[in-house]
Amino acid sequence: MPDAGIDRSRLTFHLLPLPKGVKGTRAAGFLGDEPAGTYAKSTNKTFLCTTRVTIALGTGESGAPVGPEAVYAATLWTGKKNTPQAVAWTIRGKEAIGSALPAPGFGSSHATAVAGLDVVGTGEPTGDGPSRALLWKAGAAPVVLANPGDPAASTAAHAVAGDLQGGSSGGMAAGACIWQGSTESFVALHPKDVDASCVRAVSDTEQAGDFEPTVDTGAQKRAGLWRGRADTLVDLTPDGAANAAATACAAGFQAGWIEETPRSQRFRAWLWAGSAAESMDLHSLVGGDWTASTIRCAQVQGDRLLLLGTVERRQESGGYKMLIAEQACWWEYALR
C-alpha cells in the first residue's frame, strides 16, 4: 500500500526512444517487464517497439496458438469492409506471431486489454442483438460475459488482471461492473444517483474508472475508485478539474488524467493514492513543450510502479488543435 501521500522525489519520467526514422509512437502495453509503444507506417503496417526491439505486427491466423511468451493484443481492421478483428500476438524475440481471436456468433470483435495469456474485449453482433464482453484465455473460444439481471443489456470489457475482468453493462447510460470469468459472477458497481459509469482498470483489490452524474451533452466526467462494491465509490476528481478519468490501478495507486478546461485536449497525466486529496500532477514532470499526457496502464515490477502513457504536442491552426507530435513514455515510482 502507498504511504500517506505521494513522494515526488520517488518519481522519474522517461520517454520511450523513437525508432530510427519514426516520428511518433503511442503507448501500447507491457511486454513482460518492457514498456512498449506502437506506430504505423501505413494503414496496413503497424509496429510494436520497446527500448530494445522493433517488431512488425502482421495479420492474425485463425487457430494460431497464443503464448507462452509475452502477449500483446489489439484490434485490426481487416477485409474489404475493414471489419474489426481482435488479434493477439505472441512475441518471440523479434517476431510477432498473430492469432485471430475467435468470436463465433459475432460480426466483429475488439481487443482492449491483456494480462498474461488472457485477453478481454467486446463482440459486436451482425444484427440488432446486444454487444457482449468477451474473455479469451490463451486464444481459445471466448467466454461471454453478460449481465444475468438484464440479459438484453449490452456489455463491454475494458480491463483484466488475474481472474478479474472489468467493464460496463447497458447502453448510453451504462453501469460499471466486474466479472470473475463468468456471467454468473457479475457484480454491479454502478452507484446510486449517477447516470453512467465504467470500469477502466482492475487490480487484486481495486477497480478504477470514471462516472458521469448526468449524461447530458457537456456533462462532467469524474474519476472513480471502487473496492468490489457499488457503495465503495470514491470520487478521485481534484478540485478545479473539468473532467477526469482513472485508467490504471496497481499497488494501491490509481492513475489516469484530468482536463482543467473542457474540450481543450490539454490532458494532464495524474496519480492518486486513494483519494482526490492524495494525488499528484504527473504532467509536471514531463518537461519540454509537450502540451498533454495520458496514462494507458500500470504494472508493478519488484519495488517499482511503472505507469505507461503517451505525451502529445498540439498546435492551434484555423480554430483546430492539430496533433503535431506524440511519443510513448512512462513514469516510474519507487515503492520503497
N, C-alpha and C positions, 0 to 999 in steps of 0.2 A: 504494500500500500504506500501511497505517497506520503511525504511529510506534510505537516500543517502548512501548506503553501507550496509554491514553486520556486526553486532556487535558480535564478537566472544564470548564475555562474556555472551551473552544470550543463547548460545548453550550448550547442555549437550548430552551425549551419554549413551545409555542403551542397554545391552544385554537382549534378551528375555530368561528367565531361561529355561534350558533344563528339560523336564520331567524326572523323575527317570528312569534310565536305557537307556535313549536315547542319542545317540552320536552326532546327528546333526539335525538341522532344517533349513528351508528356509522361507523367507518372503512370506506371503500369502495375507494378506489384513487386513482391519479393520472390527471387529465385533462390531458395534456400536462405542464406544469410546475405544475399546480394540485392541491393535496391536496383530496380530495373525501370527503364523507360521505353517508349515506343515512338517510332516515326514512320512516315510513309514517303516513298519516292515517287509513287504514282497511285492512282486509285486502286491498283491491283497488287501493289507490293508494299508490305508492311514489315518492319524490322523491330526486333527487341534488342535492347542494348543495356549492358552493365558497365562497370568501370573496367572490365577485363575483356569483354567479348561483344560482338555484334552478330545477331542471328536472324536469318530470313525466316519469316513465318509464311509457310505455304498454305494451301487449302487442306482441309482435313479429309481423311479417308474413313469411310464407314467401317466400323468394326476394328479399327486400329487400337491396340492396347494403350492404356493411359498409365504412366508411371513405370517403375517405382521411383524414378528420378524426379527432380523438381518439375512442377506443372504450372503452366500459365494458361489462363482461359480468357476468351473474349468472343465477340460476335463478328462474323464475316457476312458481307452481303454478296450472295452468290447467285449464279444463273442469269438467264436473260432478264428476269424480273427483279434482280437484286434482292432476293429473299433473304431475310436474316437467318443465320445459322449459328448456333452455339458450337464453338470449337475449343478443344483442349489440346495444348501442345506439350509433349514431354521433351524436356531439354536434356540432350545428351551431348556434352561437350559444346561444340559449335553448331550442332544440328538440332532442329526442332521437328519432332515427329507429330504431325497433326492428326487428331481424331475428331471426326464429325460426330458430335454427341447426338445420340438417337432421341427423337421426340415423337414417337408414334401417336397418331391421333391429332397432331398439331400441325398447322400450316407453316409455322415459323417458330424460331426459338432464339432467345438471347441468353448469354452467359454474363453474369455480373460480378461474381466473386468466387475465389478458390481458397481452400485450406487443405494442405496436403494433397490427397487424391480426390477430395470432394469438391464438386462444382455446383453452385446454385445459379438459378436464373428463372426465366419465365417462358412458358409456351403460349403462343397465340393461336386461337382456333382458326379454321378456314372459314367458318360461318359466323353465326351470331352468338355462339356459346361464350362462356366466361374464359378469360385467361387464367393460367394456373402457375403457381410457384412450382419449380422443379428442382429436384436434388439428384444429381448424378454421382454415383460412387464408383470410382475407377473406370469410368466410361461405360458402365452398364446402363441398361434402360432405366429411365428416371423414376424416382419415387414422386408421385404427385402429392403436393401439399395444399389442401383445400381448407375451408372453414366449415367444420362439421355443424356449426349452429346456423349457417346460411349457405347451403350448397350451391346456390345460384350466384353467390358473390365471387367476383374475380379475386385472384390472389397473385402476389408477386414476391419474389425472394431477392434480397439485396445483400445479404451478409451470411457468413458461415464461419464457425470456429468450433472445433471439437465436434460434439454431437448436437450442436445448437444451430438453428437457422433463424434468420430474422427478415421481416419484410412488412407487408401490409395486406389488408383484405378490404375489398369494396371498390367503388368507382371513384368519382370526383372527390367524395368525402371519405376516403379510405382511412382505415384504422390500423395502427401499429400492432404487430403480433409476432409471436415466435413459435417455432416448432422444435421438436426433438426427433426428427426423422420420419414423422408420420402425420397424417391428417388428424388422427385421434389425439395427438399430443398438443394440439393447437391451444395457445394461450393468448387471449386478447389483452393488449396493453393500452388500448385506446382509452384515454382519461375522459371523465365527465366534463361537460361544458367546453369541449373542444371539437371543432368541426372535422379536422383532418390530422392525421399523424402517421409517422412511418419510422420503422427501424432501419438504420443505415449501416450499423456495425454491431457486432456482438463479441463478448468475451466470456470467460467462465462464469462471471458473476454479474455482468452488466450488459445493458443494451443502450446504444446511443442512436440518436436520430434527430427528428425535428417534428414540430407540430404547428398547426395554424388555428388560432382561436376562432377565426371565421375564414371561409374560402372565397369571400368577395374579392373582386379584382383589386389588386394592390394591397391585399392583407399582409400583415407581417408574418414572416416565418421565424420561428423561435427554436433554438437548440434545446434538445431534451435528453434526459438520462433516466433510465429505468433500472430497476433491480428485480425483474421477474414478475412484477405485478403492476396493474394499471395505477394503483394508488401510491406507487413509489415515485411517480414522475417528479423530477427536479428540473426547473427551468434554469438552464445554464446561460441564457442570454444576458450579456453585460449591459449595464445602463448606457444609453446613447446609441446602441446598435439598432439599425433599421431592420436588418434581417440577420439570421444566424442559423447554422446547422452543424450538428456533430456527425462526423463521417468515419470516425475511428475510435476505438477504445481498447486499452490494454493496461495491465498492471495498476489499475485504479485511476488511470488518467483517461481523459477524453480529448479528442482533437477534431478540428473542423475549420470553420471560417465564420467571419462576421462581415457585414457590409454596413458601413456607417451611413451612407446616403443611398436611398432606394434607386435601383436601376443604374447605379454609377459604374458597375462592373469593376469597382475597386475593392475586391475582396481581400481580406487580411486573414492569413492562417492564424489559428487561435488554439491555445492549450488550456484545458481545465483540469482541476484536481477535485472534482466532485461538486463544485458549486460555481455560481457566477462570480462570487467574491474571490475565490481562489482560482485565478485564471491569469493568462499572460498573452500578450500580443507577440506571436511568433514572427510576424512580418517585420517587426522592428530589428530582427537580426539579419534580414536579407541583404540590405545594403544595395549599392548601385542605383540604377534608375528603374528597377522593376516596380511596376505600379500595382500589382496584385499577386496574391498567393493563395493556394488552397491545399488542403490535405486530402489524400486519397485513402491511405490505410496505415496501420501501425503494426509493429512487431517487436517483441521483446527478445533480445539476444544476450543471454547472461545477465550482466548488471547494467545493460543499456536498453533504452527505449528508442526505437527508430520510427520516425514519422515521415512517410514518403509523400511528396506532393509535387506541385508544379508552380513555377513563378511565371508571370506574364508581364509583357510591356505593351501597353495600348496607347495609341495616339489619336487625338480627335481630328477628324477630317470631314468636312461637309456636314457637320452635325452628328456624325457617327464615330464611335470609339473603335478604331480599327486595331486588330491584333497584329503587331509587327514583330514580336519575338516571344518565345516560350521555351522553358527548359525544365526538365525533371530535376528534382532536388530532394534533400532530406535534412531533417533536424535530428540531432542526437542528444538524448538526455541521460546523464549518468544517474542511475537509480541509487547507487551507494558511493 
